[in-house]
Amino acid sequence: MRSQELLSLFEKKLKDPLPGIKAQAFMMPIPRPGHKDVLSLEDDHSKAGVLILLYLWMKRLYVLLTKRTERLYHHRAQVSFPGGRQEAQEILETTAIREASEELGISLDASCILGRLTPLYIPPSNYCVFPFVAFLDERPDFRPSSAEVAEIIEVPLDHLLDKDNIRREIWTIRGIEIDVPFYEYGEHKIWGATAMIMSEFLHVWKTVFDLEIDQKTE
C-alpha cells in the first residue's frame, strides 16, 4: 500500500479511542517520579503543544526530531519534538504549529495536521504536553533557530518501527538509579517524554499496518 493511503488510514485511526498511557508506558523510565495522567492535574501546571512532523523524502517517511540547545531552561540538550509553551488564549494545535514553525524556520499551518495523541504530564518541568501529528508531502528546507535547536534529527519511520533499535540502560538521574528505555538512532538516545509520546504514535501506526495485512489476507 502506498504512503498516501497509509496516511489516510492513519488519520482516520487517530479519531478512534487512543491507547493512551498503556502505549506510552512501554517507553516510560522506571521509576518515573510523580507520574499522573492529564485528568489528575491541578491548575498550577503549564501546557505545551508539540508536533510529530512526518514527511516524504527519497521515497521514505521520516519523523522530525530536534536536539535542544544548552541555553534552554527545561530539558536542555535533550532530543525532543519541536514545540513549546501555550500562549494566553491560544488553542494548543496553534501552539504546536507556531512553535514548530519558529524552531524549524519553515511555514506550517493547520492544513498539515492529521490528528492528536494523548497528553502527557512531565513532572520535572511541571508541563502537560499535547502532541499533534502533522504531514508534509516533501522535505521542508529547514532553517532552525540557533537559540533553540542545536541539531535537526531526521529519523526514518521504519527505523523507529524496528524493535531492534530499542535499548535499555540504567542511568543515575538526580542521585537515583533509573531503568531507561530509549530508541537508538546513531549517537542519539530518544528517551523520556519524547520516547513515551513516540511509543503511542508508533502503536497507532502499527495498528494501521496490521489492518492493511488483514485486508490482504481476506
C-alpha beads as a LAMMPS data file, in Angstrom:
LAMMPS data file: protein, C-alpha beads

218 atoms
217 bonds

1 atom types
1 bond types

-500.0 500.0 xlo xhi
-500.0 500.0 ylo yhi
-500.0 500.0 zlo zhi

Masses

1 110.0

Atoms # bond

1 1 1 0.000 0.000 0.000
2 1 1 1.325 3.460 -0.890
3 1 1 2.362 6.001 1.749
4 1 1 -0.561 8.325 0.970
5 1 1 -3.067 5.504 1.501
6 1 1 -1.427 4.515 4.781
7 1 1 -1.520 8.141 5.924
8 1 1 -5.222 8.341 5.116
9 1 1 -5.881 5.227 7.218
10 1 1 -3.680 6.607 9.972
11 1 1 -5.569 9.913 10.017
12 1 1 -8.839 8.014 10.446
13 1 1 -7.334 5.858 13.204
14 1 1 -6.339 8.975 15.177
15 1 1 -10.053 9.781 15.514
16 1 1 -10.673 6.449 17.297
17 1 1 -10.116 5.988 21.058
18 1 1 -6.358 6.177 21.641
19 1 1 -4.283 3.635 23.593
20 1 1 -3.012 6.428 25.877
21 1 1 -0.884 5.628 28.911
22 1 1 -0.797 1.895 28.117
23 1 1 1.161 2.625 24.946
24 1 1 3.160 5.490 26.466
25 1 1 4.234 3.338 29.426
26 1 1 6.142 0.936 27.184
27 1 1 8.926 3.563 26.983
28 1 1 8.493 5.016 30.483
29 1 1 11.597 5.269 32.693
30 1 1 11.264 3.261 35.911
31 1 1 10.806 4.730 38.424
32 1 1 9.164 7.811 36.910
33 1 1 8.612 10.338 39.716
34 1 1 5.183 11.856 40.206
35 1 1 3.523 10.191 37.226
36 1 1 -0.013 11.449 36.605
37 1 1 -2.340 11.459 33.647
38 1 1 -3.806 14.713 32.370
39 1 1 -7.084 14.255 34.226
40 1 1 -5.262 14.122 37.579
41 1 1 -3.558 17.513 37.282
42 1 1 -4.190 20.650 39.274
43 1 1 -4.397 24.112 37.746
44 1 1 -0.783 25.065 38.580
45 1 1 0.849 23.260 35.632
46 1 1 1.861 24.757 32.283
47 1 1 0.681 23.460 28.908
48 1 1 2.727 22.901 25.776
49 1 1 1.983 21.781 22.235
50 1 1 4.442 19.645 20.274
51 1 1 4.449 18.471 16.671
52 1 1 5.203 14.974 15.402
53 1 1 6.132 16.002 11.880
54 1 1 6.093 13.306 9.180
55 1 1 7.334 13.966 5.667
56 1 1 8.296 12.097 2.497
57 1 1 11.933 12.188 1.449
58 1 1 13.606 9.903 -1.075
59 1 1 10.522 7.653 -1.096
60 1 1 10.654 7.071 2.675
61 1 1 8.643 8.529 5.547
62 1 1 10.665 10.452 8.111
63 1 1 9.931 11.752 11.614
64 1 1 11.481 15.071 12.607
65 1 1 13.177 15.490 15.988
66 1 1 15.484 18.169 17.358
67 1 1 18.297 18.302 19.869
68 1 1 17.659 21.213 22.209
69 1 1 20.417 23.733 22.902
70 1 1 22.195 24.108 26.237
71 1 1 20.658 27.598 26.581
72 1 1 17.101 26.405 27.178
73 1 1 15.761 26.249 30.721
74 1 1 13.896 22.927 30.534
75 1 1 15.232 19.635 29.112
76 1 1 18.380 21.252 27.756
77 1 1 20.477 19.212 25.266
78 1 1 17.785 16.524 25.063
79 1 1 16.196 15.083 21.928
80 1 1 12.608 16.268 21.579
81 1 1 9.743 17.053 19.249
82 1 1 9.544 20.696 18.147
83 1 1 7.069 22.656 20.240
84 1 1 6.689 24.875 23.254
85 1 1 4.571 26.685 25.785
86 1 1 0.980 27.691 25.114
87 1 1 0.352 31.435 24.982
88 1 1 -2.687 33.103 26.529
89 1 1 -5.951 32.489 24.627
90 1 1 -4.154 30.181 22.167
91 1 1 -5.511 26.745 21.252
92 1 1 -2.918 24.004 21.653
93 1 1 -2.921 22.968 17.984
94 1 1 -1.941 26.546 17.132
95 1 1 0.779 26.400 19.801
96 1 1 2.315 23.276 18.257
97 1 1 2.226 24.762 14.738
98 1 1 3.590 28.156 15.805
99 1 1 6.398 26.775 17.952
100 1 1 7.464 24.201 15.356
101 1 1 7.450 26.847 12.623
102 1 1 9.631 29.146 14.741
103 1 1 12.070 26.431 15.802
104 1 1 12.471 24.871 12.363
105 1 1 12.253 28.027 10.251
106 1 1 9.530 26.595 7.991
107 1 1 5.973 27.537 7.084
108 1 1 3.259 25.338 8.608
109 1 1 -0.490 25.743 9.013
110 1 1 -3.485 23.765 10.261
111 1 1 -3.936 22.006 6.904
112 1 1 -0.972 19.735 7.670
113 1 1 -2.458 18.365 10.930
114 1 1 -3.629 14.733 10.819
115 1 1 -4.780 14.481 14.437
116 1 1 -3.694 14.447 18.049
117 1 1 -2.348 11.946 20.545
118 1 1 -2.797 11.581 24.309
119 1 1 -1.493 14.414 26.511
120 1 1 1.433 13.534 28.801
121 1 1 2.408 15.167 32.080
122 1 1 6.152 15.749 32.670
123 1 1 6.848 16.007 36.430
124 1 1 10.365 17.613 36.388
125 1 1 9.182 20.665 34.402
126 1 1 5.510 20.600 35.557
127 1 1 4.329 20.711 31.955
128 1 1 1.490 18.817 30.337
129 1 1 2.436 18.186 26.713
130 1 1 -0.225 17.903 23.992
131 1 1 1.122 16.102 20.873
132 1 1 -0.217 16.725 17.361
133 1 1 0.678 14.711 14.251
134 1 1 1.382 16.568 11.006
135 1 1 2.362 15.523 7.486
136 1 1 4.137 17.236 4.600
137 1 1 4.430 15.590 1.181
138 1 1 8.052 16.682 0.773
139 1 1 11.025 17.516 2.952
140 1 1 11.000 21.167 4.056
141 1 1 14.026 23.444 3.770
142 1 1 14.823 23.579 7.480
143 1 1 16.320 26.808 8.841
144 1 1 16.481 26.019 12.569
145 1 1 16.613 28.641 15.304
146 1 1 20.146 28.701 16.710
147 1 1 18.776 29.768 20.095
148 1 1 16.605 26.668 20.478
149 1 1 17.845 23.957 18.127
150 1 1 21.346 22.503 18.339
151 1 1 20.674 19.851 15.709
152 1 1 17.957 18.683 13.316
153 1 1 17.475 14.903 13.589
154 1 1 15.693 13.217 10.686
155 1 1 14.728 9.644 11.581
156 1 1 13.272 7.167 9.056
157 1 1 9.949 5.871 10.331
158 1 1 10.934 2.283 9.551
159 1 1 13.955 2.667 11.857
160 1 1 11.672 3.556 14.765
161 1 1 9.321 0.673 13.947
162 1 1 12.195 -1.831 14.191
163 1 1 12.238 -3.268 17.738
164 1 1 15.960 -3.994 17.363
165 1 1 16.580 -0.239 17.742
166 1 1 15.075 -0.111 21.241
167 1 1 17.606 -0.274 24.088
168 1 1 17.527 -0.129 27.899
169 1 1 20.201 1.192 30.259
170 1 1 20.493 2.009 33.938
171 1 1 21.154 5.720 34.368
172 1 1 21.720 7.716 37.544
173 1 1 19.449 10.785 37.481
174 1 1 19.332 13.162 40.461
175 1 1 21.087 10.524 42.524
176 1 1 18.554 7.771 41.699
177 1 1 19.196 4.709 39.539
178 1 1 16.586 4.577 36.778
179 1 1 15.868 1.921 34.154
180 1 1 15.654 3.964 30.949
181 1 1 14.271 2.564 27.672
182 1 1 15.172 4.546 24.561
183 1 1 15.102 4.487 20.778
184 1 1 18.652 4.483 19.455
185 1 1 19.430 6.392 16.272
186 1 1 23.130 6.822 15.547
187 1 1 24.608 8.670 18.503
188 1 1 21.190 9.818 19.712
189 1 1 19.105 8.323 22.506
190 1 1 15.406 9.223 22.301
191 1 1 14.050 8.781 25.810
192 1 1 11.757 10.194 28.487
193 1 1 8.590 12.036 27.474
194 1 1 9.657 12.116 23.813
195 1 1 10.002 8.327 23.724
196 1 1 6.687 7.872 25.561
197 1 1 4.848 10.066 23.032
198 1 1 6.662 8.304 20.201
199 1 1 5.584 4.945 21.625
200 1 1 1.893 5.836 21.368
201 1 1 2.397 7.252 17.869
202 1 1 4.092 4.029 16.718
203 1 1 1.428 1.889 18.416
204 1 1 -1.310 3.615 16.409
205 1 1 0.743 3.381 13.222
206 1 1 1.327 -0.356 13.721
207 1 1 -2.413 -0.847 14.194
208 1 1 -2.981 0.694 10.773
209 1 1 -0.281 -1.522 9.282
210 1 1 -1.876 -4.623 10.808
211 1 1 -5.226 -3.612 9.270
212 1 1 -3.541 -3.485 5.884
213 1 1 -2.181 -7.026 6.343
214 1 1 -5.629 -8.288 7.375
215 1 1 -7.189 -6.804 4.241
216 1 1 -4.625 -8.562 2.052
217 1 1 -5.303 -11.950 3.640
218 1 1 -9.096 -11.820 3.423

Bonds

1 1 1 2
2 1 2 3
3 1 3 4
4 1 4 5
5 1 5 6
6 1 6 7
7 1 7 8
8 1 8 9
9 1 9 10
10 1 10 11
11 1 11 12
12 1 12 13
13 1 13 14
14 1 14 15
15 1 15 16
16 1 16 17
17 1 17 18
18 1 18 19
19 1 19 20
20 1 20 21
21 1 21 22
22 1 22 23
23 1 23 24
24 1 24 25
25 1 25 26
26 1 26 27
27 1 27 28
28 1 28 29
29 1 29 30
30 1 30 31
31 1 31 32
32 1 32 33
33 1 33 34
34 1 34 35
35 1 35 36
36 1 36 37
37 1 37 38
38 1 38 39
39 1 39 40
40 1 40 41
41 1 41 42
42 1 42 43
43 1 43 44
44 1 44 45
45 1 45 46
46 1 46 47
47 1 47 48
48 1 48 49
49 1 49 50
50 1 50 51
51 1 51 52
52 1 52 53
53 1 53 54
54 1 54 55
55 1 55 56
56 1 56 57
57 1 57 58
58 1 58 59
59 1 59 60
60 1 60 61
61 1 61 62
62 1 62 63
63 1 63 64
64 1 64 65
65 1 65 66
66 1 66 67
67 1 67 68
68 1 68 69
69 1 69 70
70 1 70 71
71 1 71 72
72 1 72 73
73 1 73 74
74 1 74 75
75 1 75 76
76 1 76 77
77 1 77 78
78 1 78 79
79 1 79 80
80 1 80 81
81 1 81 82
82 1 82 83
83 1 83 84
84 1 84 85
85 1 85 86
86 1 86 87
87 1 87 88
88 1 88 89
89 1 89 90
90 1 90 91
91 1 91 92
92 1 92 93
93 1 93 94
94 1 94 95
95 1 95 96
96 1 96 97
97 1 97 98
98 1 98 99
99 1 99 100
100 1 100 101
101 1 101 102
102 1 102 103
103 1 103 104
104 1 104 105
105 1 105 106
106 1 106 107
107 1 107 108
108 1 108 109
109 1 109 110
110 1 110 111
111 1 111 112
112 1 112 113
113 1 113 114
114 1 114 115
115 1 115 116
116 1 116 117
117 1 117 118
118 1 118 119
119 1 119 120
120 1 120 121
121 1 121 122
122 1 122 123
123 1 123 124
124 1 124 125
125 1 125 126
126 1 126 127
127 1 127 128
128 1 128 129
129 1 129 130
130 1 130 131
131 1 131 132
132 1 132 133
133 1 133 134
134 1 134 135
135 1 135 136
136 1 136 137
137 1 137 138
138 1 138 139
139 1 139 140
140 1 140 141
141 1 141 142
142 1 142 143
143 1 143 144
144 1 144 145
145 1 145 146
146 1 146 147
147 1 147 148
148 1 148 149
149 1 149 150
150 1 150 151
151 1 151 152
152 1 152 153
153 1 153 154
154 1 154 155
155 1 155 156
156 1 156 157
157 1 157 158
158 1 158 159
159 1 159 160
160 1 160 161
161 1 161 162
162 1 162 163
163 1 163 164
164 1 164 165
165 1 165 166
166 1 166 167
167 1 167 168
168 1 168 169
169 1 169 170
170 1 170 171
171 1 171 172
172 1 172 173
173 1 173 174
174 1 174 175
175 1 175 176
176 1 176 177
177 1 177 178
178 1 178 179
179 1 179 180
180 1 180 181
181 1 181 182
182 1 182 183
183 1 183 184
184 1 184 185
185 1 185 186
186 1 186 187
187 1 187 188
188 1 188 189
189 1 189 190
190 1 190 191
191 1 191 192
192 1 192 193
193 1 193 194
194 1 194 195
195 1 195 196
196 1 196 197
197 1 197 198
198 1 198 199
199 1 199 200
200 1 200 201
201 1 201 202
202 1 202 203
203 1 203 204
204 1 204 205
205 1 205 206
206 1 206 207
207 1 207 208
208 1 208 209
209 1 209 210
210 1 210 211
211 1 211 212
212 1 212 213
213 1 213 214
214 1 214 215
215 1 215 216
216 1 216 217
217 1 217 218
